[in-house]
Amino acid sequence: MSGEEFKCENCGLSFSTQEDLEEHMKQHKRAAELFRCEK
């Protein structure tokens, strides 16, 4: 049986662990903040 995948709701990438997904989500959050600041 394959391990459960954690899918990013923002871009659809899948990660094998919750930790990897959370780290990835932080990057989305940082990018969103930078994008807002540039406007």
MARGUBA-354839 format. One record per atom (N, C-alpha, C): atom name; z, x, y; residue number from 1; chain; residue in three letters. Coordinates in nm, 3 decimals, decimal comma. Layout:
% MARGUBA-354839
+------+---------+---------+---------+-----+-----+------+
! atom !      c3 !      c1 !      c2 ! seq ! mol ! type !
+------+---------+---------+---------+-----+-----+------+
!   CA !       Z !       X !       Y ! NUM !   A !  ALA !
...
+------+---------+---------+---------+-----+-----+------+
//
This chain:
% MARGUBA-354839
+------+---------+---------+---------+-----+-----+------+
! atom !      c3 !      c1 !      c2 ! seq ! mol ! type !
+------+---------+---------+---------+-----+-----+------+
!    N !   0,000 !   0,084 !  -0,120 !   1 !   A !  MET !
!   CA !   0,000 !   0,000 !   0,000 !   1 !   A !  MET !
!    C !   0,000 !   0,088 !   0,126 !   1 !   A !  MET !
!    N !  -0,087 !   0,058 !   0,218 !   2 !   A !  SER !
!   CA !  -0,096 !   0,140 !   0,339 !   2 !   A !  SER !
!    C !   0,018 !   0,106 !   0,435 !   2 !   A !  SER !
!    N !   0,052 !   0,203 !   0,518 !   3 !   A !  GLY !
!   CA !   0,160 !   0,182 !   0,613 !   3 !   A !  GLY !
!    C !   0,120 !   0,081 !   0,720 !   3 !   A !  GLY !
!    N !   0,218 !   0,022 !   0,780 !   4 !   A !  GLU !
!   CA !   0,195 !  -0,075 !   0,887 !   4 !   A !  GLU !
!    C !   0,138 !  -0,002 !   1,008 !   4 !   A !  GLU !
!    N !   0,047 !  -0,068 !   1,078 !   5 !   A !  GLU !
!   CA !  -0,010 !  -0,008 !   1,198 !   5 !   A !  GLU !
!    C !   0,046 !  -0,076 !   1,322 !   5 !   A !  GLU !
!    N !   0,064 !   0,003 !   1,425 !   6 !   A !  PHE !
!   CA !   0,110 !  -0,049 !   1,553 !   6 !   A !  PHE !
!    C !  -0,009 !  -0,043 !   1,648 !   6 !   A !  PHE !
!    N !  -0,052 !  -0,160 !   1,694 !   7 !   A !  LYS !
!   CA !  -0,174 !  -0,168 !   1,774 !   7 !   A !  LYS !
!    C !  -0,141 !  -0,179 !   1,923 !   7 !   A !  LYS !
!    N !  -0,212 !  -0,100 !   2,002 !   8 !   A !  CYS !
!   CA !  -0,197 !  -0,106 !   2,147 !   8 !   A !  CYS !
!    C !  -0,264 !  -0,232 !   2,199 !   8 !   A !  CYS !
!    N !  -0,190 !  -0,314 !   2,272 !   9 !   A !  GLU !
!   CA !  -0,247 !  -0,438 !   2,325 !   9 !   A !  GLU !
!    C !  -0,344 !  -0,411 !   2,440 !   9 !   A !  GLU !
!    N !  -0,332 !  -0,294 !   2,503 !  10 !   A !  ASN !
!   CA !  -0,418 !  -0,262 !   2,616 !  10 !   A !  ASN !
!    C !  -0,558 !  -0,217 !   2,575 !  10 !   A !  ASN !
!    N !  -0,566 !  -0,132 !   2,474 !  11 !   A !  CYS !
!   CA !  -0,697 !  -0,074 !   2,441 !  11 !   A !  CYS !
!    C !  -0,736 !  -0,088 !   2,294 !  11 !   A !  CYS !
!    N !  -0,644 !  -0,140 !   2,210 !  12 !   A !  GLY !
!   CA !  -0,679 !  -0,165 !   2,071 !  12 !   A !  GLY !
!    C !  -0,664 !  -0,048 !   1,976 !  12 !   A !  GLY !
!    N !  -0,618 !   0,068 !   2,026 !  13 !   A !  LEU !
!   CA !  -0,595 !   0,181 !   1,937 !  13 !   A !  LEU !
!    C !  -0,478 !   0,152 !   1,844 !  13 !   A !  LEU !
!    N !  -0,487 !   0,201 !   1,722 !  14 !   A !  SER !
!   CA !  -0,379 !   0,180 !   1,626 !  14 !   A !  SER !
!    C !  -0,302 !   0,310 !   1,602 !  14 !   A !  SER !
!    N !  -0,171 !   0,297 !   1,585 !  15 !   A !  PHE !
!   CA !  -0,084 !   0,412 !   1,561 !  15 !   A !  PHE !
!    C !  -0,002 !   0,387 !   1,436 !  15 !   A !  PHE !
!    N !   0,031 !   0,497 !   1,366 !  16 !   A !  SER !
!   CA !   0,101 !   0,483 !   1,238 !  16 !   A !  SER !
!    C !   0,251 !   0,462 !   1,256 !  16 !   A !  SER !
!    N !   0,304 !   0,496 !   1,373 !  17 !   A !  THR !
!   CA !   0,448 !   0,478 !   1,396 !  17 !   A !  THR !
!    C !   0,473 !   0,411 !   1,530 !  17 !   A !  THR !
!    N !   0,588 !   0,343 !   1,539 !  18 !   A !  GLN !
!   CA !   0,629 !   0,278 !   1,664 !  18 !   A !  GLN !
!    C !   0,645 !   0,384 !   1,773 !  18 !   A !  GLN !
!    N !   0,696 !   0,500 !   1,734 !  19 !   A !  GLU !
!   CA !   0,717 !   0,609 !   1,831 !  19 !   A !  GLU !
!    C !   0,586 !   0,653 !   1,895 !  19 !   A !  GLU !
!    N !   0,482 !   0,668 !   1,812 !  20 !   A !  ASP !
!   CA !   0,351 !   0,707 !   1,865 !  20 !   A !  ASP !
!    C !   0,298 !   0,601 !   1,961 !  20 !   A !  ASP !
!    N !   0,316 !   0,475 !   1,924 !  21 !   A !  LEU !
!   CA !   0,269 !   0,366 !   2,010 !  21 !   A !  LEU !
!    C !   0,343 !   0,366 !   2,143 !  21 !   A !  LEU !
!    N !   0,475 !   0,382 !   2,138 !  22 !   A !  GLU !
!   CA !   0,553 !   0,382 !   2,263 !  22 !   A !  GLU !
!    C !   0,512 !   0,497 !   2,354 !  22 !   A !  GLU !
!    N !   0,486 !   0,613 !   2,296 !  23 !   A !  GLU !
!   CA !   0,442 !   0,729 !   2,375 !  23 !   A !  GLU !
!    C !   0,307 !   0,699 !   2,440 !  23 !   A !  GLU !
!    N !   0,218 !   0,635 !   2,365 !  24 !   A !  HIS !
!   CA !   0,086 !   0,596 !   2,414 !  24 !   A !  HIS !
!    C !   0,098 !   0,493 !   2,527 !  24 !   A !  HIS !
!    N !   0,189 !   0,397 !   2,511 !  25 !   A !  MET !
!   CA !   0,207 !   0,293 !   2,613 !  25 !   A !  MET !
!    C !   0,257 !   0,352 !   2,744 !  25 !   A !  MET !
!    N !   0,339 !   0,458 !   2,736 !  26 !   A !  LYS !
!   CA !   0,385 !   0,526 !   2,858 !  26 !   A !  LYS !
!    C !   0,267 !   0,580 !   2,937 !  26 !   A !  LYS !
!    N !   0,166 !   0,629 !   2,866 !  27 !   A !  GLN !
!   CA !   0,048 !   0,683 !   2,935 !  27 !   A !  GLN !
!    C !  -0,027 !   0,572 !   3,007 !  27 !   A !  GLN !
!    N !  -0,038 !   0,454 !   2,943 !  28 !   A !  HIS !
!   CA !  -0,100 !   0,340 !   3,010 !  28 !   A !  HIS !
!    C !  -0,022 !   0,304 !   3,136 !  28 !   A !  HIS !
!    N !   0,110 !   0,303 !   3,125 !  29 !   A !  LYS !
!   CA !   0,194 !   0,265 !   3,238 !  29 !   A !  LYS !
!    C !   0,177 !   0,363 !   3,353 !  29 !   A !  LYS !
!    N !   0,176 !   0,494 !   3,321 !  30 !   A !  ARG !
!   CA !   0,155 !   0,597 !   3,424 !  30 !   A !  ARG !
!    C !   0,019 !   0,581 !   3,490 !  30 !   A !  ARG !
!    N !  -0,083 !   0,558 !   3,410 !  31 !   A !  ALA !
!   CA !  -0,218 !   0,543 !   3,463 !  31 !   A !  ALA !
!    C !  -0,227 !   0,421 !   3,554 !  31 !   A !  ALA !
!    N !  -0,161 !   0,313 !   3,516 !  32 !   A !  ALA !
!   CA !  -0,161 !   0,191 !   3,597 !  32 !   A !  ALA !
!    C !  -0,092 !   0,216 !   3,731 !  32 !   A !  ALA !
!    N !   0,018 !   0,290 !   3,728 !  33 !   A !  GLU !
!   CA !   0,089 !   0,321 !   3,851 !  33 !   A !  GLU !
!    C !   0,005 !   0,408 !   3,943 !  33 !   A !  GLU !
!    N !  -0,063 !   0,507 !   3,887 !  34 !   A !  LEU !
!   CA !  -0,150 !   0,593 !   3,967 !  34 !   A !  LEU !
!    C !  -0,263 !   0,512 !   4,027 !  34 !   A !  LEU !
!    N !  -0,320 !   0,422 !   3,948 !  35 !   A !  PHE !
!   CA !  -0,431 !   0,340 !   3,995 !  35 !   A !  PHE !
!    C !  -0,387 !   0,253 !   4,112 !  35 !   A !  PHE !
!    N !  -0,269 !   0,194 !   4,103 !  36 !   A !  ARG !
!   CA !  -0,217 !   0,112 !   4,212 !  36 !   A !  ARG !
!    C !  -0,195 !   0,194 !   4,337 !  36 !   A !  ARG !
!    N !  -0,142 !   0,315 !   4,320 !  37 !   A !  CYS !
!   CA !  -0,112 !   0,399 !   4,436 !  37 !   A !  CYS !
!    C !  -0,238 !   0,441 !   4,511 !  37 !   A !  CYS !
!    N !  -0,348 !   0,453 !   4,440 !  38 !   A !  GLU !
!   CA !  -0,472 !   0,498 !   4,504 !  38 !   A !  GLU !
!    C !  -0,535 !   0,390 !   4,589 !  38 !   A !  GLU !
!    N !  -0,499 !   0,265 !   4,565 !  39 !   A !  LYS !
!   CA !  -0,563 !   0,156 !   4,640 !  39 !   A !  LYS !
!    C !  -0,506 !   0,142 !   4,781 !  39 !   A !  LYS !
+------+---------+---------+---------+-----+-----+------+
//
